Amino acid sequence: MSKNDVVIVSAVRTPFGRFDGILKTTSSFDLGIDVLKEVIGRIGLDPKDADEVYYGTCIPAEYAILTNVPARQITLGAGFPEDNISLTIDRACCSSMTALRLGCRAIKSGDVEVVIASGAENMGNVPLIASAAKVRWGNRLGPIELEDVLFELGYGRRGFAPVATDAGHVAIEYGVFREKQDEWALGSHQKWFNAYGEGKFKIGEEIMTIEVPQKKGDPIIMDRDESPRENLSPEKMASLKPVYGSPTVTAGNAPGMNSGASAMVIMSRKKAESMGLKPLATIEACQAAAGAPKYMACVPAQAIGKMLVKQGKTIDDMDLIEINEAFAAVTLVSLKMLADDDPGKWQELQDKTNVNGGAVAIGHPVGASGARVTMTLMYELMRRGGGRGVAAICGGLSQGEAIMINV
Ligand SMILES: CC(C)(COP(=O)(O)OP(=O)(O)OC[C@H]1O[C@@H](n2cnc3c(N)ncnc32)[C@H](O)[C@@H]1OP(=O)(O)O)[C@@H](O)C(=O)NCCC(=O)NCCS
């Protein structure tokens, strides 16, 4: 332990909503504001003491009608002082883990002392858009055509395949077939329900409540994730049709299109001591990676692998692993790579990965998920009395992030 270690002193997220659920028209900005207030409120941190706020987001169309610089709008909305420095980060689904990495780097450089790493997304609130070429400059006569940036979630307009399609093809290439993906996805829901039943994901720890105003009557108080499904059967799962032309990815083994926000306060151990704050975990390393655009399923393993080599550690040194279930296929392919294709080792790694369920059950509000997997890992290590773990996530066009923490 060193005084210069970067430590996490507060970590919280909103419950994650379903695509068509309670939060479907709540702006990601409001989710971001709520989570920022909560993450500092829990430790009594004055906003003026947060040197910089990094905010991850992934689908700019959602907030396009609210104009740009979401990080700045959110910090002002949450009551941060006018001279607070903020930065919006778009590294696709990696964004809020990238926020953590950049925060660590800034603290280690000595440039700043306290950083908030956060992220938010509301996929249900993404508007349909009309292109300038077709409408503003093009539509002298005739009906207006709207586009749905969520459809085929991917980068099809720039010549890339939908992410679900790539994930399915790469999974097959790595010998991870539909049955295995469905089994993992079912397990994700079951593990979440077990964890929830044991009092995990409880308010005041990983989760905060949010109030969702209604047109009529009292606001809805949202206090748990909306996506986990009970009473699933392997038969129903197997009957679902693949989406977007993927060979294996279905609504069952993919996460939904979710809403939610997450945030963490990080600072040097020295600073935490001087402020009388208890470190919850030490961030031992952060690592970015990128690979061939089709191979998004591999990039969490690549980020973890790079980090382990630099840290002189192996995957066996990790007590727990979180790999974001961008699809069940992603977690399984990356674990298989980390296991060097050894079946016994692959199983061993599966047993300590996403032990309370993953994004297939919890949801994947893309900009918020990087910090989510990190805090889910941290709170579970805390419940177990400590240990070391790694969390990793992939992002569109094969970007990746990994983070190693010690509790
Ligand atoms: C897969 C996807 C297209 C499904 O969207 P959707 O059709 O709105 O999803 P739904 O939740 O309505 O599910 C569709 C059907 O599958 C069923 N279903 C979903 N999950 C199921 C499960 N685990 N077991 C059994 N049935 C399930 C639903 O009940 C529904 O059936 P119904 O039509 O009879 O009501 C969408 O969630 C998606 O694109 N997800 C991927 C998001 C993504 O790419 N994220 C980024 C990763 S990098």
The ligand as an SDF file (V2000), in Angstrom:
LIG
                    3D

 48 50  0  0  0  0  0  0  0  0999 V2000
  -32.0900   -8.3170  -28.9890 C   0  0  0  0  0  0  0  0  0  0  0  0
  -33.0370   -7.1440  -29.1520 C   0  0  0  0  0  0  0  0  0  0  0  0
  -33.1920   -6.7840  -30.6250 C   0  0  0  0  0  0  0  0  0  0  0  0
  -34.4060   -7.5360  -28.5760 C   0  0  0  0  0  0  0  0  0  0  0  0
  -35.2440   -6.4290  -28.5760 O   0  0  0  0  0  0  0  0  0  0  0  0
  -36.7940   -6.5790  -28.2260 P   0  0  0  0  0  0  0  0  0  0  0  0
  -37.4610   -7.3310  -29.3350 O   0  0  0  0  0  0  0  0  0  0  0  0
  -37.3130   -5.2360  -27.8650 O   0  0  0  0  0  0  0  0  0  0  0  0
  -36.6870   -7.4910  -26.9250 O   0  0  0  0  0  0  0  0  0  0  0  0
  -37.7960   -8.1330  -26.0120 P   0  0  0  0  0  0  0  0  0  0  0  0
  -37.3510   -7.9710  -24.6100 O   0  0  0  0  0  0  0  0  0  0  0  0
  -39.1510   -7.6000  -26.3720 O   0  0  0  0  0  0  0  0  0  0  0  0
  -37.6920   -9.6580  -26.3690 O   0  0  0  0  0  0  0  0  0  0  0  0
  -38.1680  -10.1890  -27.6010 C   0  0  0  0  0  0  0  0  0  0  0  0
  -38.8760  -11.5060  -27.3210 C   0  0  0  0  0  0  0  0  0  0  0  0
  -37.9420  -12.4200  -26.7450 O   0  0  0  0  0  0  0  0  0  0  0  0
  -38.4360  -12.8860  -25.5080 C   0  0  0  0  0  0  0  0  0  0  0  0
  -37.3010  -13.0350  -24.5910 N   0  0  0  0  0  0  0  0  0  0  0  0
  -36.3600  -12.1330  -24.3150 C   0  0  0  0  0  0  0  0  0  0  0  0
  -35.4930  -12.6570  -23.4460 N   0  0  0  0  0  0  0  0  0  0  0  0
  -35.9040  -13.9030  -23.1840 C   0  0  0  0  0  0  0  0  0  0  0  0
  -35.4260  -14.9440  -22.3760 C   0  0  0  0  0  0  0  0  0  0  0  0
  -34.3210  -14.8030  -21.6420 N   0  0  0  0  0  0  0  0  0  0  0  0
  -36.0900  -16.1260  -22.3500 N   0  0  0  0  0  0  0  0  0  0  0  0
  -37.1990  -16.2760  -23.0760 C   0  0  0  0  0  0  0  0  0  0  0  0
  -37.7260  -15.3200  -23.8710 N   0  0  0  0  0  0  0  0  0  0  0  0
  -37.0760  -14.1550  -23.9080 C   0  0  0  0  0  0  0  0  0  0  0  0
  -39.3890  -11.8000  -25.0270 C   0  0  0  0  0  0  0  0  0  0  0  0
  -40.3580  -12.3200  -24.1380 O   0  0  0  0  0  0  0  0  0  0  0  0
  -40.0190  -11.3770  -26.3240 C   0  0  0  0  0  0  0  0  0  0  0  0
  -41.0140  -12.3120  -26.6800 O   0  0  0  0  0  0  0  0  0  0  0  0
  -42.4270  -11.8550  -27.2450 P   0  0  0  0  0  0  0  0  0  0  0  0
  -42.1080  -11.1560  -28.5400 O   0  0  0  0  0  0  0  0  0  0  0  0
  -43.1570  -13.1330  -27.3770 O   0  0  0  0  0  0  0  0  0  0  0  0
  -42.9820  -10.9220  -26.2200 O   0  0  0  0  0  0  0  0  0  0  0  0
  -32.5110   -5.8950  -28.3980 C   0  0  0  0  0  0  0  0  0  0  0  0
  -32.6720   -6.0550  -27.0100 O   0  0  0  0  0  0  0  0  0  0  0  0
  -31.0670   -5.6370  -28.7300 C   0  0  0  0  0  0  0  0  0  0  0  0
  -30.7420   -5.1290  -29.8020 O   0  0  0  0  0  0  0  0  0  0  0  0
  -30.1480   -5.9650  -27.7990 N   0  0  0  0  0  0  0  0  0  0  0  0
  -28.7390   -5.8450  -28.0290 C   0  0  0  0  0  0  0  0  0  0  0  0
  -28.2640   -4.5310  -27.5270 C   0  0  0  0  0  0  0  0  0  0  0  0
  -26.8430   -4.3010  -27.9260 C   0  0  0  0  0  0  0  0  0  0  0  0
  -26.4230   -4.6270  -29.0180 O   0  0  0  0  0  0  0  0  0  0  0  0
  -26.0820   -3.6920  -27.0290 N   0  0  0  0  0  0  0  0  0  0  0  0
  -24.7230   -3.3470  -27.3030 C   0  0  0  0  0  0  0  0  0  0  0  0
  -23.8310   -4.4930  -27.1420 C   0  0  0  0  0  0  0  0  0  0  0  0
  -22.2450   -3.9960  -27.6860 S   0  0  0  0  0  0  0  0  0  0  0  0
  1  2  1  0
  2  3  1  0
  2  4  1  0
  2 36  1  0
  4  5  1  0
  5  6  1  0
  6  7  2  0
  6  8  1  0
  6  9  1  0
  9 10  1  0
 10 11  2  0
 10 12  1  0
 10 13  1  0
 13 14  1  0
 14 15  1  0
 15 16  1  0
 15 30  1  0
 16 17  1  0
 17 18  1  0
 17 28  1  0
 18 19  1  0
 18 27  1  0
 19 20  2  0
 20 21  1  0
 21 22  1  0
 21 27  2  0
 22 23  1  0
 22 24  2  0
 24 25  1  0
 25 26  2  0
 26 27  1  0
 28 29  1  0
 28 30  1  0
 30 31  1  0
 31 32  1  0
 32 33  2  0
 32 34  1  0
 32 35  1  0
 36 37  1  0
 36 38  1  0
 38 39  2  0
 38 40  1  0
 40 41  1  0
 41 42  1  0
 42 43  1  0
 43 44  2  0
 43 45  1  0
 45 46  1  0
 46 47  1  0
 47 48  1  0
M  END
$$$$
